[in-house]
Amino acid sequence: TLFECINLNKRVIAIPLKRTDDQRDIVDKLSEDGYIIKCDNLDNLENCIKNGQKLKKYSRPECKIVDVIQEFLTNQ
């Protein structure tokens, strides 16, 4: 959902679940890179909205999975 929203150039405020490390890692990275606003606590949501930094436009990386699979199959 995060990637769908940032691909549509929507401003995103994410509140990662404490029990989900994978989700927290993704939210941390996207926030560090300036694509989303991270809010660790719902009590701070208003401040996150007011102080929300200018977000960068996300550019989807080129998918190379077909090339990787082809190379793997060729080298077998």
PQR file of N, CA, C, O and H, with PARSE charges and radii, in Angstrom:
ATOM      1  N   THR A   1       0.821  -1.194   0.000 -0.4000 1.5000
ATOM      2  CA  THR A   1       0.000   0.000   0.000 -0.0000 2.0000
ATOM      3  C   THR A   1       0.859   1.249   0.000  0.5500 1.7000
ATOM      4  O   THR A   1       0.547   2.223  -0.685 -0.5500 1.4000
ATOM      5  N   LEU A   2       1.954   1.224   0.775 -0.4000 1.5000
ATOM      6  CA  LEU A   2       2.845   2.383   0.801 -0.0000 2.0000
ATOM      7  C   LEU A   2       3.378   2.694  -0.592  0.5500 1.7000
ATOM      8  O   LEU A   2       3.374   3.846  -1.023 -0.5500 1.4000
ATOM      9  H   LEU A   2       2.207   0.433   1.331  0.4000 1.0000
ATOM     10  N   PHE A   3       3.832   1.668  -1.286 -0.4000 1.5000
ATOM     11  CA  PHE A   3       4.405   1.896  -2.608 -0.0000 2.0000
ATOM     12  C   PHE A   3       3.347   2.325  -3.617  0.5500 1.7000
ATOM     13  O   PHE A   3       3.630   3.127  -4.507 -0.5500 1.4000
ATOM     14  H   PHE A   3       3.836   0.731  -0.936  0.4000 1.0000
ATOM     15  N   GLU A   4       2.144   1.807  -3.488 -0.4000 1.5000
ATOM     16  CA  GLU A   4       1.068   2.244  -4.378 -0.0000 2.0000
ATOM     17  C   GLU A   4       0.800   3.735  -4.190  0.5500 1.7000
ATOM     18  O   GLU A   4       0.632   4.471  -5.162 -0.5500 1.4000
ATOM     19  H   GLU A   4       1.914   1.156  -2.765  0.4000 1.0000
ATOM     20  N   CYS A   5       0.764   4.172  -2.935 -0.4000 1.5000
ATOM     21  CA  CYS A   5       0.497   5.589  -2.649 -0.0000 2.0000
ATOM     22  C   CYS A   5       1.625   6.493  -3.139  0.5500 1.7000
ATOM     23  O   CYS A   5       1.368   7.525  -3.760 -0.5500 1.4000
ATOM     24  H   CYS A   5       0.901   3.574  -2.145  0.4000 1.0000
ATOM     25  N   ILE A   6       2.873   6.112  -2.864 -0.4000 1.5000
ATOM     26  CA  ILE A   6       3.964   6.996  -3.293 -0.0000 2.0000
ATOM     27  C   ILE A   6       4.153   6.954  -4.802  0.5500 1.7000
ATOM     28  O   ILE A   6       4.625   7.928  -5.389 -0.5500 1.4000
ATOM     29  H   ILE A   6       3.081   5.274  -2.360  0.4000 1.0000
ATOM     30  N   ASN A   7       3.793   5.842  -5.444 -0.4000 1.5000
ATOM     31  CA  ASN A   7       3.819   5.806  -6.912 -0.0000 2.0000
ATOM     32  C   ASN A   7       2.803   6.763  -7.507  0.5500 1.7000
ATOM     33  O   ASN A   7       2.983   7.253  -8.622 -0.5500 1.4000
ATOM     34  H   ASN A   7       3.410   5.051  -4.967  0.4000 1.0000
ATOM     35  N   LEU A   8       1.728   7.033  -6.763 -0.4000 1.5000
ATOM     36  CA  LEU A   8       0.699   7.978  -7.206 -0.0000 2.0000
ATOM     37  C   LEU A   8       0.988   9.400  -6.725  0.5500 1.7000
ATOM     38  O   LEU A   8       0.144  10.287  -6.853 -0.5500 1.4000
ATOM     39  H   LEU A   8       1.581   6.635  -5.857  0.4000 1.0000
ATOM     40  N   ASN A   9       2.181   9.610  -6.174 -0.4000 1.5000
ATOM     41  CA  ASN A   9       2.618  10.916  -5.655 -0.0000 2.0000
ATOM     42  C   ASN A   9       1.685  11.455  -4.570  0.5500 1.7000
ATOM     43  O   ASN A   9       1.417  12.655  -4.514 -0.5500 1.4000
ATOM     44  H   ASN A   9       2.866   8.890  -6.071  0.4000 1.0000
ATOM     45  N   LYS A  10       1.198  10.569  -3.716 -0.4000 1.5000
ATOM     46  CA  LYS A  10       0.366  10.965  -2.585 -0.0000 2.0000
ATOM     47  C   LYS A  10       1.251  11.167  -1.363  0.5500 1.7000
ATOM     48  O   LYS A  10       2.229  10.445  -1.167 -0.5500 1.4000
ATOM     49  H   LYS A  10       1.415   9.594  -3.762  0.4000 1.0000
ATOM     50  N   ARG A  11       0.902  12.153  -0.543 -0.4000 1.5000
ATOM     51  CA  ARG A  11       1.615  12.357   0.720 -0.0000 2.0000
ATOM     52  C   ARG A  11       1.175  11.265   1.685  0.5500 1.7000
ATOM     53  O   ARG A  11      -0.020  11.027   1.856 -0.5500 1.4000
ATOM     54  H   ARG A  11       0.107  12.739  -0.702  0.4000 1.0000
ATOM     55  N   VAL A  12       2.135  10.606   2.312 -0.4000 1.5000
ATOM     56  CA  VAL A  12       1.835   9.479   3.192 -0.0000 2.0000
ATOM     57  C   VAL A  12       2.413   9.743   4.568  0.5500 1.7000
ATOM     58  O   VAL A  12       3.574  10.128   4.711 -0.5500 1.4000
ATOM     59  H   VAL A  12       3.106  10.799   2.173  0.4000 1.0000
ATOM     60  N   ILE A  13       1.580   9.529   5.577 -0.4000 1.5000
ATOM     61  CA  ILE A  13       2.043   9.500   6.962 -0.0000 2.0000
ATOM     62  C   ILE A  13       1.845   8.070   7.430  0.5500 1.7000
ATOM     63  O   ILE A  13       0.718   7.576   7.461 -0.5500 1.4000
ATOM     64  H   ILE A  13       0.637   9.216   5.460  0.4000 1.0000
ATOM     65  N   ALA A  14       2.930   7.403   7.794 -0.4000 1.5000
ATOM     66  CA  ALA A  14       2.868   6.002   8.190 -0.0000 2.0000
ATOM     67  C   ALA A  14       3.109   5.871   9.687  0.5500 1.7000
ATOM     68  O   ALA A  14       3.998   6.508  10.251 -0.5500 1.4000
ATOM     69  H   ALA A  14       3.846   7.805   7.769  0.4000 1.0000
ATOM     70  N   ILE A  15       2.298   5.034  10.312 -0.4000 1.5000
ATOM     71  CA  ILE A  15       2.451   4.723  11.727 -0.0000 2.0000
ATOM     72  C   ILE A  15       2.727   3.227  11.792  0.5500 1.7000
ATOM     73  O   ILE A  15       1.799   2.420  11.747 -0.5500 1.4000
ATOM     74  H   ILE A  15       1.575   4.517   9.853  0.4000 1.0000
ATOM     75  N   PRO A  16       4.016   2.852  11.901 -0.5600 1.5000
ATOM     76  CA  PRO A  16       4.356   1.430  11.853  0.2800 2.0000
ATOM     77  C   PRO A  16       3.869   0.697  13.102  0.5500 1.7000
ATOM     78  O   PRO A  16       3.891   1.238  14.208 -0.5500 1.4000
ATOM     79  N   LEU A  17       3.432  -0.539  12.902 -0.4000 1.5000
ATOM     80  CA  LEU A  17       3.029  -1.378  14.018 -0.0000 2.0000
ATOM     81  C   LEU A  17       4.259  -1.812  14.798  0.5500 1.7000
ATOM     82  O   LEU A  17       5.288  -2.136  14.205 -0.5500 1.4000
ATOM     83  H   LEU A  17       3.414  -0.978  12.004  0.4000 1.0000
ATOM     84  N   LYS A  18       4.165  -1.822  16.093 -0.4000 1.5000
ATOM     85  CA  LYS A  18       5.313  -2.187  16.920 -0.0000 2.0000
ATOM     86  C   LYS A  18       5.685  -3.656  16.782  0.5500 1.7000
ATOM     87  O   LYS A  18       6.845  -4.020  16.974 -0.5500 1.4000
ATOM     88  H   LYS A  18       3.329  -1.559  16.575  0.4000 1.0000
ATOM     89  N   ARG A  19       4.722  -4.496  16.455 -0.4000 1.5000
ATOM     90  CA  ARG A  19       4.994  -5.936  16.407 -0.0000 2.0000
ATOM     91  C   ARG A  19       5.516  -6.419  15.048  0.5500 1.7000
ATOM     92  O   ARG A  19       5.783  -7.609  14.883 -0.5500 1.4000
ATOM     93  H   ARG A  19       3.780  -4.200  16.299  0.4000 1.0000
ATOM     94  N   THR A  20       5.662  -5.537  14.100 -0.4000 1.5000
ATOM     95  CA  THR A  20       6.041  -5.945  12.749 -0.0000 2.0000
ATOM     96  C   THR A  20       7.362  -5.292  12.355  0.5500 1.7000
ATOM     97  O   THR A  20       7.381  -4.156  11.880 -0.5500 1.4000
ATOM     98  H   THR A  20       5.445  -4.570  14.234  0.4000 1.0000
ATOM     99  N   ASP A  21       8.472  -6.015  12.555 -0.4000 1.5000
ATOM    100  CA  ASP A  21       9.794  -5.462  12.255 -0.0000 2.0000
ATOM    101  C   ASP A  21       9.973  -5.154  10.771  0.5500 1.7000
ATOM    102  O   ASP A  21      10.565  -4.133  10.422 -0.5500 1.4000
ATOM    103  H   ASP A  21       8.457  -6.937  12.941  0.4000 1.0000
ATOM    104  N   ASP A  22       9.462  -6.033   9.883 -0.4000 1.5000
ATOM    105  CA  ASP A  22       9.609  -5.800   8.447 -0.0000 2.0000
ATOM    106  C   ASP A  22       8.939  -4.498   8.049  0.5500 1.7000
ATOM    107  O   ASP A  22       9.498  -3.710   7.285 -0.5500 1.4000
ATOM    108  H   ASP A  22       8.980  -6.863  10.167  0.4000 1.0000
ATOM    109  N   GLN A  23       7.733  -4.275   8.571 -0.4000 1.5000
ATOM    110  CA  GLN A  23       7.019  -3.047   8.261 -0.0000 2.0000
ATOM    111  C   GLN A  23       7.786  -1.836   8.791  0.5500 1.7000
ATOM    112  O   GLN A  23       7.899  -0.822   8.103 -0.5500 1.4000
ATOM    113  H   GLN A  23       7.279  -4.915   9.191  0.4000 1.0000
ATOM    114  N   ARG A  24       8.307  -1.938   9.998 -0.4000 1.5000
ATOM    115  CA  ARG A  24       9.067  -0.836  10.589 -0.0000 2.0000
ATOM    116  C   ARG A  24      10.305  -0.532   9.743  0.5500 1.7000
ATOM    117  O   ARG A  24      10.639   0.636   9.548 -0.5500 1.4000
ATOM    118  H   ARG A  24       8.216  -2.762  10.557  0.4000 1.0000
ATOM    119  N   ASP A  25      10.981  -1.548   9.244 -0.4000 1.5000
ATOM    120  CA  ASP A  25      12.163  -1.340   8.404 -0.0000 2.0000
ATOM    121  C   ASP A  25      11.809  -0.577   7.129  0.5500 1.7000
ATOM    122  O   ASP A  25      12.524   0.343   6.732 -0.5500 1.4000
ATOM    123  H   ASP A  25      10.709  -2.497   9.402  0.4000 1.0000
ATOM    124  N   ILE A  26      10.709  -0.959   6.494 -0.4000 1.5000
ATOM    125  CA  ILE A  26      10.284  -0.292   5.257 -0.0000 2.0000
ATOM    126  C   ILE A  26       9.915   1.153   5.532  0.5500 1.7000
ATOM    127  O   ILE A  26      10.319   2.053   4.797 -0.5500 1.4000
ATOM    128  H   ILE A  26      10.128  -1.706   6.817  0.4000 1.0000
ATOM    129  N   VAL A  27       9.140   1.378   6.604 -0.4000 1.5000
ATOM    130  CA  VAL A  27       8.729   2.738   6.967 -0.0000 2.0000
ATOM    131  C   VAL A  27       9.953   3.583   7.303  0.5500 1.7000
ATOM    132  O   VAL A  27      10.052   4.732   6.872 -0.5500 1.4000
ATOM    133  H   VAL A  27       8.812   0.646   7.201  0.4000 1.0000
ATOM    134  N   ASP A  28      10.888   3.018   8.075 -0.4000 1.5000
ATOM    135  CA  ASP A  28      12.109   3.758   8.434 -0.0000 2.0000
ATOM    136  C   ASP A  28      12.884   4.174   7.184  0.5500 1.7000
ATOM    137  O   ASP A  28      13.308   5.323   7.066 -0.5500 1.4000
ATOM    138  H   ASP A  28      10.807   2.085   8.425  0.4000 1.0000
ATOM    139  N   LYS A  29      13.068   3.241   6.257 -0.4000 1.5000
ATOM    140  CA  LYS A  29      13.854   3.522   5.050 -0.0000 2.0000
ATOM    141  C   LYS A  29      13.162   4.561   4.164  0.5500 1.7000
ATOM    142  O   LYS A  29      13.805   5.496   3.689 -0.5500 1.4000
ATOM    143  H   LYS A  29      12.723   2.307   6.352  0.4000 1.0000
ATOM    144  N   LEU A  30      11.854   4.400   3.940 -0.4000 1.5000
ATOM    145  CA  LEU A  30      11.140   5.358   3.097 -0.0000 2.0000
ATOM    146  C   LEU A  30      11.116   6.746   3.742  0.5500 1.7000
ATOM    147  O   LEU A  30      11.162   7.760   3.045 -0.5500 1.4000
ATOM    148  H   LEU A  30      11.331   3.639   4.326  0.4000 1.0000
ATOM    149  N   SER A  31      11.044   6.784   5.061 -0.4000 1.5000
ATOM    150  CA  SER A  31      11.071   8.064   5.771 -0.0000 2.0000
ATOM    151  C   SER A  31      12.460   8.701   5.689  0.5500 1.7000
ATOM    152  O   SER A  31      12.582   9.893   5.404 -0.5500 1.4000
ATOM    153  H   SER A  31      11.006   5.960   5.627  0.4000 1.0000
ATOM    154  N   GLU A  32      13.499   7.914   5.938 -0.4000 1.5000
ATOM    155  CA  GLU A  32      14.877   8.415   5.853 -0.0000 2.0000
ATOM    156  C   GLU A  32      15.179   8.966   4.462  0.5500 1.7000
ATOM    157  O   GLU A  32      15.886   9.963   4.319 -0.5500 1.4000
ATOM    158  H   GLU A  32      13.400   6.946   6.169  0.4000 1.0000
ATOM    159  N   ASP A  33      14.638   8.310   3.447 -0.4000 1.5000
ATOM    160  CA  ASP A  33      14.884   8.737   2.065 -0.0000 2.0000
ATOM    161  C   ASP A  33      13.995   9.906   1.638  0.5500 1.7000
ATOM    162  O   ASP A  33      14.152  10.442   0.541 -0.5500 1.4000
ATOM    163  H   ASP A  33      14.064   7.500   3.564  0.4000 1.0000
ATOM    164  N   GLY A  34      13.052  10.304   2.519 -0.4000 1.5000
ATOM    165  CA  GLY A  34      12.235  11.486   2.254 -0.0000 2.0000
ATOM    166  C   GLY A  34      10.997  11.251   1.406  0.5500 1.7000
ATOM    167  O   GLY A  34      10.463  12.192   0.818 -0.5500 1.4000
ATOM    168  H   GLY A  34      12.925   9.870   3.410  0.4000 1.0000
ATOM    169  N   TYR A  35      10.522   9.982   1.331 -0.4000 1.5000
ATOM    170  CA  TYR A  35       9.352   9.682   0.518 -0.0000 2.0000
ATOM    171  C   TYR A  35       8.046   9.690   1.320  0.5500 1.7000
ATOM    172  O   TYR A  35       6.976   9.928   0.759 -0.5500 1.4000
ATOM    173  H   TYR A  35      10.955   9.217   1.808  0.4000 1.0000
ATOM    174  N   ILE A  36       8.130   9.432   2.629 -0.4000 1.5000
ATOM    175  CA  ILE A  36       6.948   9.429   3.486 -0.0000 2.0000
ATOM    176  C   ILE A  36       7.291  10.116   4.805  0.5500 1.7000
ATOM    177  O   ILE A  36       8.457  10.365   5.109 -0.5500 1.4000
ATOM    178  H   ILE A  36       8.999   9.239   3.085  0.4000 1.0000
ATOM    179  N   ILE A  37       6.257  10.413   5.576 -0.4000 1.5000
ATOM    180  CA  ILE A  37       6.422  10.956   6.922 -0.0000 2.0000
ATOM    181  C   ILE A  37       6.135   9.821   7.898  0.5500 1.7000
ATOM    182  O   ILE A  37       5.086   9.182   7.817 -0.5500 1.4000
ATOM    183  H   ILE A  37       5.310  10.210   5.329  0.4000 1.0000
ATOM    184  N   LYS A  38       7.047   9.571   8.803 -0.4000 1.5000
ATOM    185  CA  LYS A  38       6.862   8.525   9.804 -0.0000 2.0000
ATOM    186  C   LYS A  38       6.365   9.157  11.100  0.5500 1.7000
ATOM    187  O   LYS A  38       6.896  10.173  11.547 -0.5500 1.4000
ATOM    188  H   LYS A  38       7.899  10.090   8.869  0.4000 1.0000
ATOM    189  N   CYS A  39       5.359   8.559  11.691 -0.4000 1.5000
ATOM    190  CA  CYS A  39       4.839   9.001  12.982 -0.0000 2.0000
ATOM    191  C   CYS A  39       4.838   7.779  13.897  0.5500 1.7000
ATOM    192  O   CYS A  39       4.062   6.847  13.689 -0.5500 1.4000
ATOM    193  H   CYS A  39       4.928   7.733  11.328  0.4000 1.0000
ATOM    194  N   ASP A  40       5.698   7.781  14.898 -0.4000 1.5000
ATOM    195  CA  ASP A  40       5.828   6.618  15.777 -0.0000 2.0000
ATOM    196  C   ASP A  40       4.720   6.501  16.815  0.5500 1.7000
ATOM    197  O   ASP A  40       4.551   5.449  17.431 -0.5500 1.4000
ATOM    198  H   ASP A  40       6.329   8.538  15.067  0.4000 1.0000
ATOM    199  N   ASN A  41       3.961   7.585  17.010 -0.4000 1.5000
ATOM    200  CA  ASN A  41       2.976   7.581  18.082 -0.0000 2.0000
ATOM    201  C   ASN A  41       1.760   8.390  17.641  0.5500 1.7000
ATOM    202  O   ASN A  41       1.894   9.524  17.180 -0.5500 1.4000
ATOM    203  H   ASN A  41       4.098   8.440  16.509  0.4000 1.0000
ATOM    204  N   LEU A  42       0.585   7.809  17.783 -0.4000 1.5000
ATOM    205  CA  LEU A  42      -0.631   8.517  17.388 -0.0000 2.0000
ATOM    206  C   LEU A  42      -0.820   9.825  18.147  0.5500 1.7000
ATOM    207  O   LEU A  42      -1.457  10.748  17.639 -0.5500 1.4000
ATOM    208  H   LEU A  42       0.476   6.889  18.157  0.4000 1.0000
ATOM    209  N   ASP A  43      -0.273   9.911  19.357 -0.4000 1.5000
ATOM    210  CA  ASP A  43      -0.365  11.154  20.124 -0.0000 2.0000
ATOM    211  C   ASP A  43       0.375  12.293  19.433  0.5500 1.7000
ATOM    212  O   ASP A  43       0.087  13.463  19.684 -0.5500 1.4000
ATOM    213  H   ASP A  43       0.244   9.161  19.769  0.4000 1.0000
ATOM    214  N   ASN A  44       1.322  11.960  18.569 -0.4000 1.5000
ATOM    215  CA  ASN A  44       2.112  12.963  17.849 -0.0000 2.0000
ATOM    216  C   ASN A  44       1.628  13.192  16.420  0.5500 1.7000
ATOM    217  O   ASN A  44       2.284  13.896  15.652 -0.5500 1.4000
ATOM    218  H   ASN A  44       1.556  11.009  18.366  0.4000 1.0000
ATOM    219  N   LEU A  45       0.497  12.610  16.059 -0.4000 1.5000
ATOM    220  CA  LEU A  45       0.020  12.686  14.676 -0.0000 2.0000
ATOM    221  C   LEU A  45      -0.172  14.131  14.220  0.5500 1.7000
ATOM    222  O   LEU A  45       0.221  14.481  13.107 -0.5500 1.4000
ATOM    223  H   LEU A  45      -0.036  12.038  16.683  0.4000 1.0000
ATOM    224  N   GLU A  46      -0.761  14.962  15.051 -0.4000 1.5000
ATOM    225  CA  GLU A  46      -0.987  16.359  14.666 -0.0000 2.0000
ATOM    226  C   GLU A  46       0.343  17.057  14.380  0.5500 1.7000
ATOM    227  O   GLU A  46       0.458  17.794  13.400 -0.5500 1.4000
ATOM    228  H   GLU A  46      -1.081  14.677  15.955  0.4000 1.0000
ATOM    229  N   ASN A  47       1.348  16.829  15.231 -0.4000 1.5000
ATOM    230  CA  ASN A  47       2.671  17.426  15.001 -0.0000 2.0000
ATOM    231  C   ASN A  47       3.311  16.897  13.725  0.5500 1.7000
ATOM    232  O   ASN A  47       3.963  17.647  12.998 -0.5500 1.4000
ATOM    233  H   ASN A  47       1.255  16.231  16.027  0.4000 1.0000
ATOM    234  N   CYS A  48       3.128  15.609  13.451 -0.4000 1.5000
ATOM    235  CA  CYS A  48       3.681  15.029  12.224 -0.0000 2.0000
ATOM    236  C   CYS A  48       3.064  15.693  10.998  0.5500 1.7000
ATOM    237  O   CYS A  48       3.748  15.953  10.008 -0.5500 1.4000
ATOM    238  H   CYS A  48       2.599  15.000  14.042  0.4000 1.0000
ATOM    239  N   ILE A  49       1.766  15.962  11.076 -0.4000 1.5000
ATOM    240  CA  ILE A  49       1.077  16.601   9.951 -0.0000 2.0000
ATOM    241  C   ILE A  49       1.553  18.046   9.801  0.5500 1.7000
ATOM    242  O   ILE A  49       1.868  18.483   8.694 -0.5500 1.4000
ATOM    243  H   ILE A  49       1.210  15.751  11.880  0.4000 1.0000
ATOM    244  N   LYS A  50       1.606  18.779  10.896 -0.4000 1.5000
ATOM    245  CA  LYS A  50       2.003  20.187  10.848 -0.0000 2.0000
ATOM    246  C   LYS A  50       3.458  20.362  10.441  0.5500 1.7000
ATOM    247  O   LYS A  50       3.796  21.274   9.687 -0.5500 1.4000
ATOM    248  H   LYS A  50       1.351  18.424  11.796  0.4000 1.0000
ATOM    249  N   ASN A  51       4.310  19.488  10.942 -0.4000 1.5000
ATOM    250  CA  ASN A  51       5.746  19.620  10.695 -0.0000 2.0000
ATOM    251  C   ASN A  51       6.227  18.746   9.551  0.5500 1.7000
ATOM    252  O   ASN A  51       7.431  18.578   9.355 -0.5500 1.4000
ATOM    253  H   ASN A  51       4.035  18.747  11.555  0.4000 1.0000
ATOM    254  N   GLY A  52       5.296  18.193   8.803 -0.4000 1.5000
ATOM    255  CA  GLY A  52       5.656  17.289   7.717 -0.0000 2.0000
ATOM    256  C   GLY A  52       6.588  17.940   6.721  0.5500 1.7000
ATOM    257  O   GLY A  52       6.307  19.003   6.168 -0.5500 1.4000
ATOM    258  H   GLY A  52       4.318  18.329   8.963  0.4000 1.0000
ATOM    259  N   GLN A  53       7.699  17.273   6.510 -0.4000 1.5000
ATOM    260  CA  GLN A  53       8.697  17.798   5.585 -0.0000 2.0000
ATOM    261  C   GLN A  53       8.201  17.701   4.153  0.5500 1.7000
ATOM    262  O   GLN A  53       7.239  16.992   3.855 -0.5500 1.4000
ATOM    263  H   GLN A  53       7.927  16.410   6.959  0.4000 1.0000
ATOM    264  N   LYS A  54       8.867  18.415   3.290 -0.4000 1.5000
ATOM    265  CA  LYS A  54       8.571  18.298   1.864 -0.0000 2.0000
ATOM    266  C   LYS A  54       9.064  16.928   1.416  0.5500 1.7000
ATOM    267  O   LYS A  54      10.210  16.553   1.667 -0.5500 1.4000
ATOM    268  H   LYS A  54       9.648  18.990   3.532  0.4000 1.0000
ATOM    269  N   LEU A  55       8.194  16.197   0.758 -0.4000 1.5000
ATOM    270  CA  LEU A  55       8.533  14.841   0.353 -0.0000 2.0000
ATOM    271  C   LEU A  55       9.069  14.806  -1.070  0.5500 1.7000
ATOM    272  O   LEU A  55       8.679  15.598  -1.928 -0.5500 1.4000
ATOM    273  H   LEU A  55       7.263  16.502   0.555  0.4000 1.0000
ATOM    274  N   LYS A  56       9.977  13.859  -1.290 -0.4000 1.5000
ATOM    275  CA  LYS A  56      10.542  13.677  -2.620 -0.0000 2.0000
ATOM    276  C   LYS A  56       9.596  12.833  -3.472  0.5500 1.7000
ATOM    277  O   LYS A  56       8.832  12.018  -2.956 -0.5500 1.4000
ATOM    278  H   LYS A  56      10.294  13.216  -0.592  0.4000 1.0000
ATOM    279  N   LYS A  57       9.663  13.042  -4.764 -0.4000 1.5000
ATOM    280  CA  LYS A  57       8.890  12.228  -5.695 -0.0000 2.0000
ATOM    281  C   LYS A  57       9.574  10.872  -5.834  0.5500 1.7000
ATOM    282  O   LYS A  57      10.785  10.798  -6.044 -0.5500 1.4000
ATOM    283  H   LYS A  57      10.284  13.704  -5.184  0.4000 1.0000
ATOM    284  N   TYR A  58       8.810   9.825  -5.717 -0.4000 1.5000
ATOM    285  CA  TYR A  58       9.340   8.470  -5.810 -0.0000 2.0000
ATOM    286  C   TYR A  58       9.425   8.050  -7.266  0.5500 1.7000
ATOM    287  O   TYR A  58       8.470   8.214  -8.025 -0.5500 1.4000
ATOM    288  H   TYR A  58       7.826   9.885  -5.546  0.4000 1.0000
ATOM    289  N   SER A  59      10.557   7.514  -7.647 -0.4000 1.5000
ATOM    290  CA  SER A  59      10.740   6.961  -8.987 -0.0000 2.0000
ATOM    291  C   SER A  59      10.933   5.461  -8.846  0.5500 1.7000
ATOM    292  O   SER A  59      11.907   4.993  -8.256 -0.5500 1.4000
ATOM    293  H   SER A  59      11.333   7.381  -7.030  0.4000 1.0000
ATOM    294  N   ARG A  60      10.000   4.728  -9.393 -0.4000 1.5000
ATOM    295  CA  ARG A  60      10.067   3.274  -9.295 -0.0000 2.0000
ATOM    296  C   ARG A  60      11.318   2.784 -10.017  0.5500 1.7000
ATOM    297  O   ARG A  60      11.557   3.152 -11.167 -0.5500 1.4000
ATOM    298  H   ARG A  60       9.209   5.108  -9.873  0.4000 1.0000
ATOM    299  N   PRO A  61      12.123   1.951  -9.340 -0.5600 1.5000
ATOM    300  CA  PRO A  61      13.312   1.422 -10.005  0.2800 2.0000
ATOM    301  C   PRO A  61      12.928   0.472 -11.138  0.5500 1.7000
ATOM    302  O   PRO A  61      11.873  -0.161 -11.106 -0.5500 1.4000
ATOM    303  N   GLU A  62      13.787   0.389 -12.117 -0.4000 1.5000
ATOM    304  CA  GLU A  62      13.545  -0.515 -13.235 -0.0000 2.0000
ATOM    305  C   GLU A  62      13.596  -1.953 -12.748  0.5500 1.7000
ATOM    306  O   GLU A  62      14.522  -2.340 -12.035 -0.5500 1.4000
ATOM    307  H   GLU A  62      14.645   0.903 -12.142  0.4000 1.0000
ATOM    308  N   CYS A  63      12.616  -2.734 -13.125 -0.4000 1.5000
ATOM    309  CA  CYS A  63      12.548  -4.142 -12.721 -0.0000 2.0000
ATOM    310  C   CYS A  63      13.460  -4.967 -13.628  0.5500 1.7000
ATOM    311  O   CYS A  63      13.345  -4.912 -14.852 -0.5500 1.4000
ATOM    312  H   CYS A  63      11.864  -2.420 -13.704  0.4000 1.0000
ATOM    313  N   LYS A  64      14.355  -5.719 -13.026 -0.4000 1.5000
ATOM    314  CA  LYS A  64      15.293  -6.533 -13.797 -0.0000 2.0000
ATOM    315  C   LYS A  64      15.132  -8.017 -13.491  0.5500 1.7000
ATOM    316  O   LYS A  64      16.020  -8.813 -13.797 -0.5500 1.4000
ATOM    317  H   LYS A  64      14.448  -5.763 -12.031  0.4000 1.0000
ATOM    318  N   ILE A  65      14.011  -8.392 -12.891 -0.4000 1.5000
ATOM    319  CA  ILE A  65      13.823  -9.784 -12.497 -0.0000 2.0000
ATOM    320  C   ILE A  65      13.845 -10.734 -13.694  0.5500 1.7000
ATOM    321  O   ILE A  65      14.351 -11.851 -13.589 -0.5500 1.4000
ATOM    322  H   ILE A  65      13.290  -7.746 -12.642  0.4000 1.0000
ATOM    323  N   VAL A  66      13.307 -10.304 -14.814 -0.4000 1.5000
ATOM    324  CA  VAL A  66      13.316 -11.160 -16.009 -0.0000 2.0000
ATOM    325  C   VAL A  66      14.753 -11.438 -16.440  0.5500 1.7000
ATOM    326  O   VAL A  66      15.082 -12.567 -16.804 -0.5500 1.4000
ATOM    327  H   VAL A  66      12.896  -9.396 -14.900  0.4000 1.0000
ATOM    328  N   ASP A  67      15.606 -10.427 -16.401 -0.4000 1.5000
ATOM    329  CA  ASP A  67      17.010 -10.609 -16.772 -0.0000 2.0000
ATOM    330  C   ASP A  67      17.717 -11.563 -15.812  0.5500 1.7000
ATOM    331  O   ASP A  67      18.504 -12.409 -16.235 -0.5500 1.4000
ATOM    332  H   ASP A  67      15.340  -9.510 -16.105  0.4000 1.0000
ATOM    333  N   VAL A  68      17.432 -11.421 -14.529 -0.4000 1.5000
ATOM    334  CA  VAL A  68      18.053 -12.288 -13.518 -0.0000 2.0000
ATOM    335  C   VAL A  68      17.630 -13.728 -13.710  0.5500 1.7000
ATOM    336  O   VAL A  68      18.461 -14.632 -13.629 -0.5500 1.4000
ATOM    337  H   VAL A  68      16.792 -10.734 -14.185  0.4000 1.0000
ATOM    338  N   ILE A  69      16.355 -13.957 -13.962 -0.4000 1.5000
ATOM    339  CA  ILE A  69      15.861 -15.321 -14.182 -0.0000 2.0000
ATOM    340  C   ILE A  69      16.463 -15.904 -15.451  0.5500 1.7000
ATOM    341  O   ILE A  69      16.888 -17.059 -15.469 -0.5500 1.4000
ATOM    342  H   ILE A  69      15.679 -13.223 -14.028  0.4000 1.0000
ATOM    343  N   GLN A  70      16.499 -15.103 -16.515 -0.4000 1.5000
ATOM    344  CA  GLN A  70      17.063 -15.576 -17.779 -0.0000 2.0000
ATOM    345  C   GLN A  70      18.536 -15.957 -17.605  0.5500 1.7000
ATOM    346  O   GLN A  70      18.977 -16.989 -18.110 -0.5500 1.4000
ATOM    347  H   GLN A  70      16.153 -14.164 -16.501  0.4000 1.0000
ATOM    348  N   GLU A  71      19.275 -15.142 -16.907 -0.4000 1.5000
ATOM    349  CA  GLU A  71      20.688 -15.429 -16.668 -0.0000 2.0000
ATOM    350  C   GLU A  71      20.843 -16.708 -15.846  0.5500 1.7000
ATOM    351  O   GLU A  71      21.701 -17.542 -16.136 -0.5500 1.4000
ATOM    352  H   GLU A  71      18.917 -14.303 -16.497  0.4000 1.0000
ATOM    353  N   PHE A  72      20.015 -16.851 -14.830 -0.4000 1.5000
ATOM    354  CA  PHE A  72      20.060 -18.052 -14.008 -0.0000 2.0000
ATOM    355  C   PHE A  72      19.788 -19.312 -14.839  0.5500 1.7000
ATOM    356  O   PHE A  72      20.500 -20.309 -14.718 -0.5500 1.4000
ATOM    357  H   PHE A  72      19.318 -16.173 -14.594  0.4000 1.0000
ATOM    358  N   LEU A  73      18.758 -19.254 -15.677 -0.4000 1.5000
ATOM    359  CA  LEU A  73      18.391 -20.409 -16.474 -0.0000 2.0000
ATOM    360  C   LEU A  73      19.450 -20.713 -17.542  0.5500 1.7000
ATOM    361  O   LEU A  73      19.684 -21.877 -17.868 -0.5500 1.4000
ATOM    362  H   LEU A  73      18.179 -18.444 -15.775  0.4000 1.0000
ATOM    363  N   THR A  74      20.071 -19.700 -18.069 -0.4000 1.5000
ATOM    364  CA  THR A  74      21.112 -19.878 -19.077 -0.0000 2.0000
ATOM    365  C   THR A  74      22.363 -20.519 -18.490  0.5500 1.7000
ATOM    366  O   THR A  74      23.045 -21.287 -19.169 -0.5500 1.4000
ATOM    367  H   THR A  74      19.881 -18.755 -17.804  0.4000 1.0000
ATOM    368  N   ASN A  75      22.661 -20.216 -17.259 -0.4000 1.5000
ATOM    369  CA  ASN A  75      23.879 -20.706 -16.622 -0.0000 2.0000
ATOM    370  C   ASN A  75      23.691 -22.050 -15.921  0.5500 1.7000
ATOM    371  O   ASN A  75      24.572 -22.493 -15.185 -0.5500 1.4000
ATOM    372  H   ASN A  75      22.106 -19.592 -16.708  0.4000 1.0000
ATOM    373  N   GLN A  76      22.578 -22.682 -16.138 -0.4000 1.5000
ATOM    374  CA  GLN A  76      22.335 -23.990 -15.492 -0.0000 2.0000
ATOM    375  C   GLN A  76      22.881 -25.116 -16.311  0.5500 1.7000
ATOM    376  O   GLN A  76      22.766 -26.277 -15.920 -0.5500 1.4000
ATOM    377  H   GLN A  76      21.862 -22.322 -16.736  0.4000 1.0000
TER
END
